[in-house]
Structure formats: structure tokens, C-alpha cells
């Protein structure tokens, strides 16, 4: 299954969650996994997405840092 994260295509296993996509994306970008809880995930329409949501429900997501 393929999913785009910030215009980067990620290959995921069937049954993966959004959390798995973020771990794959951060690892590929050589970023620390500590950023995982600091990120805000939104779909292409701007709706917030939970980290435990099934990745199969989305084709593209966008990441931004949460405002503190």
C-alpha cells in the first residue's frame, strides 16, 4: 500500500496505521522519532488525523509541528 507524506511516497504494509507511516517518513528523512508526538497530521482537506487511524483510509497526509 502506498501513502504520500508531505509529497514523499511511503510504502506500507496492509493494516498499517498513520503512526507507522510517520515512523517510516521520519526514518527516511533521518529525523529523530522524538518529533512523533510534536507533529500535527492532516489529510488533504485539512482535517486532523489521529495517529491510530488506519493508513488505508488516506492517500495523502501532511505534517506540521504543533503550536505550543
mmCIF file as Biopython writes it, N, C-alpha, C and O atoms, coordinates in Angstrom:
data_model
#
loop_
_atom_site.group_PDB
_atom_site.id
_atom_site.type_symbol
_atom_site.label_atom_id
_atom_site.label_alt_id
_atom_site.label_comp_id
_atom_site.label_asym_id
_atom_site.label_entity_id
_atom_site.label_seq_id
_atom_site.pdbx_PDB_ins_code
_atom_site.Cartn_x
_atom_site.Cartn_y
_atom_site.Cartn_z
_atom_site.occupancy
_atom_site.B_iso_or_equiv
_atom_site.auth_seq_id
_atom_site.auth_asym_id
_atom_site.pdbx_PDB_model_num
ATOM 1   N N  . UNK A ? 1  ? 0.845  -1.163 0.000  1.0 0.0 1  A 1 
ATOM 2   C CA . UNK A ? 1  ? 0.000  0.000  0.000  1.0 0.0 1  A 1 
ATOM 3   C C  . UNK A ? 1  ? 0.899  1.236  0.000  1.0 0.0 1  A 1 
ATOM 4   O O  . UNK A ? 1  ? 1.912  1.273  0.698  1.0 0.0 1  A 1 
ATOM 5   N N  . UNK A ? 2  ? 0.527  2.237  -0.779 1.0 0.0 2  A 1 
ATOM 6   C CA . UNK A ? 2  ? 1.321  3.463  -0.872 1.0 0.0 2  A 1 
ATOM 7   C C  . UNK A ? 2  ? 0.548  4.631  -0.264 1.0 0.0 2  A 1 
ATOM 8   O O  . UNK A ? 2  ? -0.675 4.721  -0.373 1.0 0.0 2  A 1 
ATOM 9   N N  . UNK A ? 3  ? 1.302  5.518  0.380  1.0 0.0 3  A 1 
ATOM 10  C CA . UNK A ? 3  ? 0.742  6.698  1.015  1.0 0.0 3  A 1 
ATOM 11  C C  . UNK A ? 3  ? 1.743  7.832  0.837  1.0 0.0 3  A 1 
ATOM 12  O O  . UNK A ? 3  ? 2.947  7.628  0.986  1.0 0.0 3  A 1 
ATOM 13  N N  . UNK A ? 4  ? 1.251  9.019  0.520  1.0 0.0 4  A 1 
ATOM 14  C CA . UNK A ? 4  ? 2.132  10.175 0.390  1.0 0.0 4  A 1 
ATOM 15  C C  . UNK A ? 4  ? 2.131  10.965 1.689  1.0 0.0 4  A 1 
ATOM 16  O O  . UNK A ? 4  ? 1.077  11.329 2.211  1.0 0.0 4  A 1 
ATOM 17  N N  . UNK A ? 5  ? 3.329  11.226 2.204  1.0 0.0 5  A 1 
ATOM 18  C CA . UNK A ? 5  ? 3.510  12.036 3.403  1.0 0.0 5  A 1 
ATOM 19  C C  . UNK A ? 5  ? 4.352  13.236 2.983  1.0 0.0 5  A 1 
ATOM 20  O O  . UNK A ? 5  ? 5.520  13.080 2.626  1.0 0.0 5  A 1 
ATOM 21  N N  . UNK A ? 6  ? 3.771  14.423 3.025  1.0 0.0 6  A 1 
ATOM 22  C CA . UNK A ? 6  ? 4.474  15.647 2.592  1.0 0.0 6  A 1 
ATOM 23  C C  . UNK A ? 6  ? 5.147  15.459 1.229  1.0 0.0 6  A 1 
ATOM 24  O O  . UNK A ? 6  ? 6.326  15.771 1.058  1.0 0.0 6  A 1 
ATOM 25  N N  . UNK A ? 7  ? 4.391  14.953 0.279  1.0 0.0 7  A 1 
ATOM 26  C CA . UNK A ? 7  ? 4.850  14.743 -1.097 1.0 0.0 7  A 1 
ATOM 27  C C  . UNK A ? 7  ? 5.936  13.677 -1.244 1.0 0.0 7  A 1 
ATOM 28  O O  . UNK A ? 7  ? 6.581  13.601 -2.289 1.0 0.0 7  A 1 
ATOM 29  N N  . UNK A ? 8  ? 6.147  12.852 -0.215 1.0 0.0 8  A 1 
ATOM 30  C CA . UNK A ? 8  ? 7.089  11.733 -0.276 1.0 0.0 8  A 1 
ATOM 31  C C  . UNK A ? 8  ? 6.285  10.441 -0.235 1.0 0.0 8  A 1 
ATOM 32  O O  . UNK A ? 8  ? 5.508  10.234 0.697  1.0 0.0 8  A 1 
ATOM 33  N N  . UNK A ? 9  ? 6.454  9.571  -1.219 1.0 0.0 9  A 1 
ATOM 34  C CA . UNK A ? 9  ? 5.712  8.318  -1.264 1.0 0.0 9  A 1 
ATOM 35  C C  . UNK A ? 9  ? 6.336  7.309  -0.302 1.0 0.0 9  A 1 
ATOM 36  O O  . UNK A ? 9  ? 7.541  7.060  -0.329 1.0 0.0 9  A 1 
ATOM 37  N N  . UNK A ? 10 ? 5.488  6.740  0.541  1.0 0.0 10 A 1 
ATOM 38  C CA . UNK A ? 10 ? 5.900  5.755  1.537  1.0 0.0 10 A 1 
ATOM 39  C C  . UNK A ? 10 ? 5.196  4.445  1.215  1.0 0.0 10 A 1 
ATOM 40  O O  . UNK A ? 10 ? 3.992  4.428  0.955  1.0 0.0 10 A 1 
ATOM 41  N N  . UNK A ? 11 ? 5.942  3.357  1.232  1.0 0.0 11 A 1 
ATOM 42  C CA . UNK A ? 11 ? 5.377  2.022  1.019  1.0 0.0 11 A 1 
ATOM 43  C C  . UNK A ? 11 ? 5.094  1.413  2.395  1.0 0.0 11 A 1 
ATOM 44  O O  . UNK A ? 11 ? 5.998  1.299  3.223  1.0 0.0 11 A 1 
ATOM 45  N N  . UNK A ? 12 ? 3.841  1.023  2.634  1.0 0.0 12 A 1 
ATOM 46  C CA . UNK A ? 12 ? 3.433  0.475  3.925  1.0 0.0 12 A 1 
ATOM 47  C C  . UNK A ? 12 ? 2.824  -0.907 3.757  1.0 0.0 12 A 1 
ATOM 48  O O  . UNK A ? 12 ? 2.370  -1.271 2.672  1.0 0.0 12 A 1 
ATOM 49  N N  . UNK A ? 13 ? 2.819  -1.670 4.839  1.0 0.0 13 A 1 
ATOM 50  C CA . UNK A ? 13 ? 2.186  -2.984 4.839  1.0 0.0 13 A 1 
ATOM 51  C C  . UNK A ? 13 ? 0.681  -2.827 5.032  1.0 0.0 13 A 1 
ATOM 52  O O  . UNK A ? 13 ? 0.229  -1.822 5.580  1.0 0.0 13 A 1 
ATOM 53  N N  . UNK A ? 14 ? -0.085 -3.796 4.593  1.0 0.0 14 A 1 
ATOM 54  C CA . UNK A ? 14 ? -1.537 -3.766 4.766  1.0 0.0 14 A 1 
ATOM 55  C C  . UNK A ? 14 ? -1.866 -3.799 6.261  1.0 0.0 14 A 1 
ATOM 56  O O  . UNK A ? 14 ? -1.268 -4.567 7.014  1.0 0.0 14 A 1 
ATOM 57  N N  . UNK A ? 15 ? -2.798 -2.981 6.677  1.0 0.0 15 A 1 
ATOM 58  C CA . UNK A ? 15 ? -3.179 -2.903 8.075  1.0 0.0 15 A 1 
ATOM 59  C C  . UNK A ? 15 ? -2.377 -1.889 8.872  1.0 0.0 15 A 1 
ATOM 60  O O  . UNK A ? 15 ? -2.537 -1.791 10.089 1.0 0.0 15 A 1 
ATOM 61  N N  . UNK A ? 16 ? -1.512 -1.129 8.198  1.0 0.0 16 A 1 
ATOM 62  C CA . UNK A ? 16 ? -0.684 -0.136 8.881  1.0 0.0 16 A 1 
ATOM 63  C C  . UNK A ? 16 ? -1.533 1.034  9.371  1.0 0.0 16 A 1 
ATOM 64  O O  . UNK A ? 16 ? -2.595 1.329  8.824  1.0 0.0 16 A 1 
ATOM 65  N N  . UNK A ? 17 ? -1.036 1.687  10.410 1.0 0.0 17 A 1 
ATOM 66  C CA . UNK A ? 17 ? -1.682 2.873  10.949 1.0 0.0 17 A 1 
ATOM 67  C C  . UNK A ? 17 ? -0.878 4.101  10.536 1.0 0.0 17 A 1 
ATOM 68  O O  . UNK A ? 17 ? 0.245  3.982  10.046 1.0 0.0 17 A 1 
ATOM 69  N N  . UNK A ? 18 ? -1.453 5.265  10.736 1.0 0.0 18 A 1 
ATOM 70  C CA . UNK A ? 18 ? -0.774 6.517  10.411 1.0 0.0 18 A 1 
ATOM 71  C C  . UNK A ? 18 ? 0.549  6.612  11.166 1.0 0.0 18 A 1 
ATOM 72  O O  . UNK A ? 18 ? 1.534  7.122  10.632 1.0 0.0 18 A 1 
ATOM 73  N N  . UNK A ? 19 ? 0.575  6.129  12.386 1.0 0.0 19 A 1 
ATOM 74  C CA . UNK A ? 19 ? 1.806  6.120  13.193 1.0 0.0 19 A 1 
ATOM 75  C C  . UNK A ? 19 ? 2.948  5.404  12.452 1.0 0.0 19 A 1 
ATOM 76  O O  . UNK A ? 19 ? 4.085  5.872  12.486 1.0 0.0 19 A 1 
ATOM 77  N N  . UNK A ? 20 ? 2.665  4.296  11.795 1.0 0.0 20 A 1 
ATOM 78  C CA . UNK A ? 20 ? 3.677  3.548  11.049 1.0 0.0 20 A 1 
ATOM 79  C C  . UNK A ? 20 ? 4.199  4.365  9.869  1.0 0.0 20 A 1 
ATOM 80  O O  . UNK A ? 20 ? 5.389  4.330  9.556  1.0 0.0 20 A 1 
ATOM 81  N N  . UNK A ? 21 ? 3.304  5.094  9.224  1.0 0.0 21 A 1 
ATOM 82  C CA . UNK A ? 21 ? 3.718  5.946  8.107  1.0 0.0 21 A 1 
ATOM 83  C C  . UNK A ? 21 ? 4.656  7.048  8.593  1.0 0.0 21 A 1 
ATOM 84  O O  . UNK A ? 21 ? 5.640  7.367  7.925  1.0 0.0 21 A 1 
ATOM 85  N N  . UNK A ? 22 ? 4.355  7.625  9.748  1.0 0.0 22 A 1 
ATOM 86  C CA . UNK A ? 22 ? 5.201  8.690  10.284 1.0 0.0 22 A 1 
ATOM 87  C C  . UNK A ? 22 ? 6.571  8.172  10.690 1.0 0.0 22 A 1 
ATOM 88  O O  . UNK A ? 22 ? 7.579  8.838  10.454 1.0 0.0 22 A 1 
ATOM 89  N N  . UNK A ? 23 ? 6.620  7.004  11.294 1.0 0.0 23 A 1 
ATOM 90  C CA . UNK A ? 23 ? 7.908  6.410  11.664 1.0 0.0 23 A 1 
ATOM 91  C C  . UNK A ? 23 ? 8.746  6.153  10.414 1.0 0.0 23 A 1 
ATOM 92  O O  . UNK A ? 23 ? 9.946  6.431  10.401 1.0 0.0 23 A 1 
ATOM 93  N N  . UNK A ? 24 ? 8.127  5.631  9.377  1.0 0.0 24 A 1 
ATOM 94  C CA . UNK A ? 24 ? 8.832  5.384  8.123  1.0 0.0 24 A 1 
ATOM 95  C C  . UNK A ? 24 ? 9.325  6.685  7.508  1.0 0.0 24 A 1 
ATOM 96  O O  . UNK A ? 24 ? 10.468 6.764  7.059  1.0 0.0 24 A 1 
ATOM 97  N N  . UNK A ? 25 ? 8.483  7.694  7.485  1.0 0.0 25 A 1 
ATOM 98  C CA . UNK A ? 25 ? 8.839  9.000  6.920  1.0 0.0 25 A 1 
ATOM 99  C C  . UNK A ? 25 ? 9.990  9.640  7.705  1.0 0.0 25 A 1 
ATOM 100 O O  . UNK A ? 25 ? 10.967 10.096 7.109  1.0 0.0 25 A 1 
ATOM 101 N N  . UNK A ? 26 ? 9.880  9.675  9.031  1.0 0.0 26 A 1 
ATOM 102 C CA . UNK A ? 26 ? 10.926 10.291 9.849  1.0 0.0 26 A 1 
ATOM 103 C C  . UNK A ? 26 ? 12.251 9.544  9.715  1.0 0.0 26 A 1 
ATOM 104 O O  . UNK A ? 26 ? 13.312 10.168 9.674  1.0 0.0 26 A 1 
ATOM 105 N N  . UNK A ? 27 ? 12.198 8.219  9.648  1.0 0.0 27 A 1 
ATOM 106 C CA . UNK A ? 27 ? 13.409 7.421  9.483  1.0 0.0 27 A 1 
ATOM 107 C C  . UNK A ? 27 ? 14.057 7.695  8.134  1.0 0.0 27 A 1 
ATOM 108 O O  . UNK A ? 27 ? 15.276 7.842  8.044  1.0 0.0 27 A 1 
ATOM 109 N N  . UNK A ? 28 ? 13.247 7.764  7.091  1.0 0.0 28 A 1 
ATOM 110 C CA . UNK A ? 28 ? 13.779 8.038  5.758  1.0 0.0 28 A 1 
ATOM 111 C C  . UNK A ? 28 ? 14.428 9.423  5.678  1.0 0.0 28 A 1 
ATOM 112 O O  . UNK A ? 28 ? 15.430 9.606  4.987  1.0 0.0 28 A 1 
ATOM 113 N N  . UNK A ? 29 ? 13.850 10.391 6.388  1.0 0.0 29 A 1 
ATOM 114 C CA . UNK A ? 29 ? 14.383 11.760 6.403  1.0 0.0 29 A 1 
ATOM 115 C C  . UNK A ? 29 ? 15.500 11.944 7.433  1.0 0.0 29 A 1 
ATOM 116 O O  . UNK A ? 29 ? 16.028 13.043 7.599  1.0 0.0 29 A 1 
ATOM 117 N N  . UNK A ? 30 ? 15.855 10.852 8.122  1.0 0.0 30 A 1 
ATOM 118 C CA . UNK A ? 30 ? 16.882 10.863 9.162  1.0 0.0 30 A 1 
ATOM 119 C C  . UNK A ? 30 ? 16.574 11.871 10.271 1.0 0.0 30 A 1 
ATOM 120 O O  . UNK A ? 30 ? 17.451 12.583 10.759 1.0 0.0 30 A 1 
ATOM 121 N N  . UNK A ? 31 ? 15.307 11.900 10.644 1.0 0.0 31 A 1 
ATOM 122 C CA . UNK A ? 31 ? 14.851 12.767 11.728 1.0 0.0 31 A 1 
ATOM 123 C C  . UNK A ? 31 ? 14.591 11.907 12.961 1.0 0.0 31 A 1 
ATOM 124 O O  . UNK A ? 31 ? 14.267 10.726 12.840 1.0 0.0 31 A 1 
ATOM 125 N N  . UNK A ? 32 ? 14.732 12.492 14.130 1.0 0.0 32 A 1 
ATOM 126 C CA . UNK A ? 32 ? 14.518 11.779 15.386 1.0 0.0 32 A 1 
ATOM 127 C C  . UNK A ? 32 ? 13.047 11.402 15.546 1.0 0.0 32 A 1 
ATOM 128 O O  . UNK A ? 32 ? 12.154 12.158 15.164 1.0 0.0 32 A 1 
ATOM 129 N N  . UNK A ? 33 ? 12.814 10.236 16.108 1.0 0.0 33 A 1 
ATOM 130 C CA . UNK A ? 33 ? 11.441 9.798  16.377 1.0 0.0 33 A 1 
ATOM 131 C C  . UNK A ? 33 ? 10.820 10.578 17.534 1.0 0.0 33 A 1 
ATOM 132 O O  . UNK A ? 33 ? 9.629  10.428 17.805 1.0 0.0 33 A 1 
ATOM 133 N N  . UNK A ? 34 ? 11.601 11.401 18.212 1.0 0.0 34 A 1 
ATOM 134 C CA . UNK A ? 34 ? 11.069 12.262 19.274 1.0 0.0 34 A 1 
ATOM 135 C C  . UNK A ? 34 ? 10.078 13.272 18.707 1.0 0.0 34 A 1 
ATOM 136 O O  . UNK A ? 34 ? 9.221  13.781 19.429 1.0 0.0 34 A 1 
ATOM 137 N N  . UNK A ? 35 ? 10.197 13.559 17.411 1.0 0.0 35 A 1 
ATOM 138 C CA . UNK A ? 35 ? 9.290  14.505 16.761 1.0 0.0 35 A 1 
ATOM 139 C C  . UNK A ? 35 ? 7.881  13.938 16.608 1.0 0.0 35 A 1 
ATOM 140 O O  . UNK A ? 35 ? 6.942  14.687 16.340 1.0 0.0 35 A 1 
ATOM 141 N N  . UNK A ? 36 ? 7.727  12.647 16.774 1.0 0.0 36 A 1 
ATOM 142 C CA . UNK A ? 36 ? 6.449  11.982 16.514 1.0 0.0 36 A 1 
ATOM 143 C C  . UNK A ? 36 ? 5.290  12.608 17.286 1.0 0.0 36 A 1 
ATOM 144 O O  . UNK A ? 36 ? 4.214  12.813 16.723 1.0 0.0 36 A 1 
ATOM 145 N N  . UNK A ? 37 ? 5.496  12.912 18.558 1.0 0.0 37 A 1 
ATOM 146 C CA . UNK A ? 37 ? 4.422  13.480 19.367 1.0 0.0 37 A 1 
ATOM 147 C C  . UNK A ? 37 ? 4.269  14.987 19.160 1.0 0.0 37 A 1 
ATOM 148 O O  . UNK A ? 37 ? 3.288  15.573 19.618 1.0 0.0 37 A 1 
ATOM 149 N N  . UNK A ? 38 ? 5.220  15.618 18.481 1.0 0.0 38 A 1 
ATOM 150 C CA . UNK A ? 38 ? 5.165  17.057 18.247 1.0 0.0 38 A 1 
ATOM 151 C C  . UNK A ? 38 ? 4.520  17.403 16.903 1.0 0.0 38 A 1 
ATOM 152 O O  . UNK A ? 38 ? 4.320  18.576 16.588 1.0 0.0 38 A 1 
ATOM 153 N N  . UNK A ? 39 ? 4.202  16.387 16.124 1.0 0.0 39 A 1 
ATOM 154 C CA . UNK A ? 39 ? 3.655  16.618 14.794 1.0 0.0 39 A 1 
ATOM 155 C C  . UNK A ? 39 ? 2.137  16.619 14.790 1.0 0.0 39 A 1 
ATOM 156 O O  . UNK A ? 39 ? 1.494  15.873 15.529 1.0 0.0 39 A 1 
ATOM 157 N N  . UNK A ? 40 ? 1.589  17.457 13.961 1.0 0.0 40 A 1 
ATOM 158 C CA . UNK A ? 40 ? 0.155  17.500 13.719 1.0 0.0 40 A 1 
ATOM 159 C C  . UNK A ? 40 ? -0.074 16.902 12.330 1.0 0.0 40 A 1 
ATOM 160 O O  . UNK A ? 40 ? 0.558  17.321 11.360 1.0 0.0 40 A 1 
ATOM 161 N N  . UNK A ? 41 ? -0.959 15.943 12.239 1.0 0.0 41 A 1 
ATOM 162 C CA . UNK A ? 41 ? -1.200 15.233 10.983 1.0 0.0 41 A 1 
ATOM 163 C C  . UNK A ? 41 ? -2.544 15.662 10.428 1.0 0.0 41 A 1 
ATOM 164 O O  . UNK A ? 41 ? -3.549 15.643 11.139 1.0 0.0 41 A 1 
ATOM 165 N N  . UNK A ? 42 ? -2.566 16.050 9.159  1.0 0.0 42 A 1 
ATOM 166 C CA . UNK A ? 42 ? -3.807 16.470 8.500  1.0 0.0 42 A 1 
ATOM 167 C C  . UNK A ? 42 ? -3.918 15.779 7.142  1.0 0.0 42 A 1 
ATOM 168 O O  . UNK A ? 42 ? -2.916 15.488 6.489  1.0 0.0 42 A 1 
ATOM 169 N N  . UNK A ? 43 ? -5.161 15.526 6.735  1.0 0.0 43 A 1 
ATOM 170 C CA . UNK A ? 43 ? -5.377 14.959 5.399  1.0 0.0 43 A 1 
ATOM 171 C C  . UNK A ? 43 ? -5.373 16.095 4.375  1.0 0.0 43 A 1 
ATOM 172 O O  . UNK A ? 43 ? -5.155 17.252 4.736  1.0 0.0 43 A 1 
ATOM 173 N N  . UNK A ? 44 ? -5.607 15.779 3.121  1.0 0.0 44 A 1 
ATOM 174 C CA . UNK A ? 44 ? -5.535 16.780 2.051  1.0 0.0 44 A 1 
ATOM 175 C C  . UNK A ? 44 ? -6.616 17.840 2.163  1.0 0.0 44 A 1 
ATOM 176 O O  . UNK A ? 44 ? -6.493 18.908 1.563  1.0 0.0 44 A 1 
ATOM 177 N N  . UNK A ? 45 ? -7.679 17.565 2.922  1.0 0.0 45 A 1 
ATOM 178 C CA . UNK A ? 45 ? -8.760 18.538 3.090  1.0 0.0 45 A 1 
ATOM 179 C C  . UNK A ? 45 ? -8.570 19.387 4.342  1.0 0.0 45 A 1 
ATOM 180 O O  . UNK A ? 45 ? -9.386 20.264 4.626  1.0 0.0 45 A 1 
ATOM 181 N N  . UNK A ? 46 ? -7.489 19.132 5.096  1.0 0.0 46 A 1 
ATOM 182 C CA . UNK A ? 46 ? -7.193 19.928 6.276  1.0 0.0 46 A 1 
ATOM 183 C C  . UNK A ? 46 ? -7.751 19.397 7.574  1.0 0.0 46 A 1 
ATOM 184 O O  . UNK A ? 46 ? -7.648 20.064 8.603  1.0 0.0 46 A 1 
ATOM 185 N N  . UNK A ? 47 ? -8.345 18.206 7.558  1.0 0.0 47 A 1 
ATOM 186 C CA . UNK A ? 47 ? -8.895 17.611 8.780  1.0 0.0 47 A 1 
ATOM 187 C C  . UNK A ? 47 ? -7.778 16.927 9.566  1.0 0.0 47 A 1 
ATOM 188 O O  . UNK A ? 47 ? -6.907 16.279 8.987  1.0 0.0 47 A 1 
ATOM 189 N N  . UNK A ? 48 ? -7.814 17.078 10.881 1.0 0.0 48 A 1 
ATOM 190 C CA . UNK A ? 48 ? -6.804 16.441 11.723 1.0 0.0 48 A 1 
ATOM 191 C C  . UNK A ? 48 ? -7.011 14.925 11.728 1.0 0.0 48 A 1 
ATOM 192 O O  . UNK A ? 48 ? -8.142 14.440 11.774 1.0 0.0 48 A 1 
ATOM 193 N N  . UNK A ? 49 ? -5.898 14.188 11.681 1.0 0.0 49 A 1 
ATOM 194 C CA . UNK A ? 49 ? -5.930 12.733 11.622 1.0 0.0 49 A 1 
ATOM 195 C C  . UNK A ? 49 ? -5.249 12.177 12.870 1.0 0.0 49 A 1 
ATOM 196 O O  . UNK A ? 49 ? -4.174 12.641 13.252 1.0 0.0 49 A 1 
ATOM 197 N N  . UNK A ? 50 ? -5.870 11.190 13.503 1.0 0.0 50 A 1 
ATOM 198 C CA . UNK A ? 50 ? -5.319 10.545 14.687 1.0 0.0 50 A 1 
ATOM 199 C C  . UNK A ? 50 ? -4.197 9.586  14.286 1.0 0.0 50 A 1 
ATOM 200 O O  . UNK A ? 50 ? -4.245 8.992  13.209 1.0 0.0 50 A 1 
ATOM 201 N N  . UNK A ? 51 ? -3.190 9.434  15.146 1.0 0.0 51 A 1 
ATOM 202 C CA . UNK A ? 51 ? -2.062 8.552  14.842 1.0 0.0 51 A 1 
ATOM 203 C C  . UNK A ? 51 ? -2.477 7.088  14.768 1.0 0.0 51 A 1 
ATOM 204 O O  . UNK A ? 51 ? -1.800 6.287  14.125 1.0 0.0 51 A 1 
ATOM 205 N N  . UNK A ? 52 ? -3.573 6.732  15.414 1.0 0.0 52 A 1 
ATOM 206 C CA . UNK A ? 52 ? -4.038 5.344  15.402 1.0 0.0 52 A 1 
ATOM 207 C C  . UNK A ? 52 ? -5.021 5.043  14.274 1.0 0.0 52 A 1 
ATOM 208 O O  . UNK A ? 52 ? -5.553 3.935  14.196 1.0 0.0 52 A 1 
ATOM 209 N N  . UNK A ? 53 ? -5.264 6.008  13.409 1.0 0.0 53 A 1 
ATOM 210 C CA . UNK A ? 53 ? -6.184 5.807  12.280 1.0 0.0 53 A 1 
ATOM 211 C C  . UNK A ? 53 ? -5.556 4.862  11.254 1.0 0.0 53 A 1 
ATOM 212 O O  . UNK A ? 53 ? -4.336 4.852  11.088 1.0 0.0 53 A 1 
ATOM 213 N N  . UNK A ? 54 ? -6.376 4.075  10.571 1.0 0.0 54 A 1 
ATOM 214 C CA . UNK A ? 54 ? -5.831 3.186  9.541  1.0 0.0 54 A 1 
ATOM 215 C C  . UNK A ? 54 ? -5.293 3.993  8.351  1.0 0.0 54 A 1 
ATOM 216 O O  . UNK A ? 54 ? -5.957 4.899  7.849  1.0 0.0 54 A 1 
ATOM 217 N N  . UNK A ? 55 ? -4.102 3.652  7.919  1.0 0.0 55 A 1 
ATOM 218 C CA . UNK A ? 55 ? -3.473 4.373  6.804  1.0 0.0 55 A 1 
ATOM 219 C C  . UNK A ? 55 ? -4.198 4.121  5.494  1.0 0.0 55 A 1 
ATOM 220 O O  . UNK A ? 55 ? -4.102 4.934  4.574  1.0 0.0 55 A 1 
ATOM 221 N N  . UNK A ? 56 ? -4.919 3.014  5.390  1.0 0.0 56 A 1 
ATOM 222 C CA . UNK A ? 56 ? -5.615 2.686  4.147  1.0 0.0 56 A 1 
ATOM 223 C C  . UNK A ? 56 ? -6.729 3.671  3.821  1.0 0.0 56 A 1 
ATOM 224 O O  . UNK A ? 56 ? -7.177 3.745  2.677  1.0 0.0 56 A 1 
ATOM 225 N N  . UNK A ? 57 ? -7.177 4.425  4.814  1.0 0.0 57 A 1 
ATOM 226 C CA . UNK A ? 57 ? -8.264 5.379  4.602  1.0 0.0 57 A 1 
ATOM 227 C C  . UNK A ? 57 ? -7.785 6.669  3.931  1.0 0.0 57 A 1 
ATOM 228 O O  . UNK A ? 57 ? -8.601 7.511  3.556  1.0 0.0 57 A 1 
ATOM 229 N N  . UNK A ? 58 ? -6.485 6.823  3.781  1.0 0.0 58 A 1 
ATOM 230 C CA . UNK A ? 58 ? -5.921 8.061  3.247  1.0 0.0 58 A 1 
ATOM 231 C C  . UNK A ? 58 ? -4.962 7.761  2.095  1.0 0.0 58 A 1 
ATOM 232 O O  . UNK A ? 58 ? -4.351 6.693  2.047  1.0 0.0 58 A 1 
ATOM 233 N N  . UNK A ? 59 ? -4.839 8.703  1.178  1.0 0.0 59 A 1 
ATOM 234 C CA . UNK A ? 59 ? -3.864 8.559  0.104  1.0 0.0 59 A 1 
ATOM 235 C C  . UNK A ? 59 ? -2.743 9.572  0.258  1.0 0.0 59 A 1 
ATOM 236 O O  . UNK A ? 59 ? -1.661 9.409  -0.306 1.0 0.0 59 A 1 
ATOM 237 N N  . UNK A ? 60 ? -3.015 10.626 1.033  1.0 0.0 60 A 1 
ATOM 238 C CA . UNK A ? 60 ? -2.026 11.674 1.208  1.0 0.0 60 A 1 
ATOM 239 C C  . UNK A ? 60 ? -2.263 12.375 2.546  1.0 0.0 60 A 1 
ATOM 240 O O  . UNK A ? 60 ? -3.400 12.697 2.892  1.0 0.0 60 A 1 
ATOM 241 N N  . UNK A ? 61 ? -1.178 12.611 3.299  1.0 0.0 61 A 1 
ATOM 242 C CA . UNK A ? 61 ? -1.276 13.356 4.549  1.0 0.0 61 A 1 
ATOM 243 C C  . UNK A ? 61 ? -0.175 14.405 4.588  1.0 0.0 61 A 1 
ATOM 244 O O  . UNK A ? 61 ? 0.836  14.303 3.892  1.0 0.0 61 A 1 
ATOM 245 N N  . UNK A ? 62 ? -0.399 15.413 5.416  1.0 0.0 62 A 1 
ATOM 246 C CA . UNK A ? 62 ? 0.580  16.496 5.571  1.0 0.0 62 A 1 
ATOM 247 C C  . UNK A ? 62 ? 0.936  16.641 7.036  1.0 0.0 62 A 1 
ATOM 248 O O  . UNK A ? 62 ? 0.081  16.507 7.911  1.0 0.0 62 A 1 
ATOM 249 N N  . UNK A ? 63 ? 2.212  16.917 7.298  1.0 0.0 63 A 1 
ATOM 250 C CA . UNK A ? 63 ? 2.697  17.073 8.649  1.0 0.0 63 A 1 
ATOM 251 C C  . UNK A ? 63 ? 3.114  18.503 8.912  1.0 0.0 63 A 1 
ATOM 252 O O  . UNK A ? 63 ? 3.723  19.151 8.061  1.0 0.0 63 A 1 
ATOM 253 N N  . UNK A ? 64 ? 2.785  18.991 10.089 1.0 0.0 64 A 1 
ATOM 254 C CA . UNK A ? 64 ? 3.272  20.283 10.569 1.0 0.0 64 A 1 
ATOM 255 C C  . UNK A ? 64 ? 3.563  20.132 12.053 1.0 0.0 64 A 1 
ATOM 256 O O  . UNK A ? 64 ? 3.044  19.227 12.706 1.0 0.0 64 A 1 
ATOM 257 N N  . UNK A ? 65 ? 4.390  21.017 12.579 1.0 0.0 65 A 1 
ATOM 258 C CA . UNK A ? 65 ? 4.646  20.996 14.009 1.0 0.0 65 A 1 
ATOM 259 C C  . UNK A ? 65 ? 3.495  21.673 14.738 1.0 0.0 65 A 1 
ATOM 260 O O  . UNK A ? 65 ? 2.963  22.682 14.276 1.0 0.0 65 A 1 
ATOM 261 N N  . UNK A ? 66 ? 3.115  21.108 15.887 1.0 0.0 66 A 1 
ATOM 262 C CA . UNK A ? 66 ? 2.046  21.669 16.699 1.0 0.0 66 A 1 
ATOM 263 C C  . UNK A ? 66 ? 2.508  23.014 17.273 1.0 0.0 66 A 1 
ATOM 264 O O  . UNK A ? 66 ? 3.677  23.191 17.615 1.0 0.0 66 A 1 
ATOM 265 N N  . UNK A ? 67 ? 1.575  23.941 17.368 1.0 0.0 67 A 1 
ATOM 266 C CA . UNK A ? 67 ? 1.871  25.212 18.004 1.0 0.0 67 A 1 
ATOM 267 C C  . UNK A ? 67 ? 1.879  25.014 19.514 1.0 0.0 67 A 1 
ATOM 268 O O  . UNK A ? 67 ? 1.032  24.309 20.062 1.0 0.0 67 A 1 
ATOM 269 N N  . UNK A ? 68 ? 2.832  25.634 20.171 1.0 0.0 68 A 1 
ATOM 270 C CA . UNK A ? 68 ? 2.930  25.438 21.631 1.0 0.0 68 A 1 
ATOM 271 C C  . UNK A ? 68 ? 2.457  26.635 22.375 1.0 0.0 68 A 1 
ATOM 272 O O  . UNK A ? 68 ? 2.471  26.642 23.606 1.0 0.0 68 A 1 
#
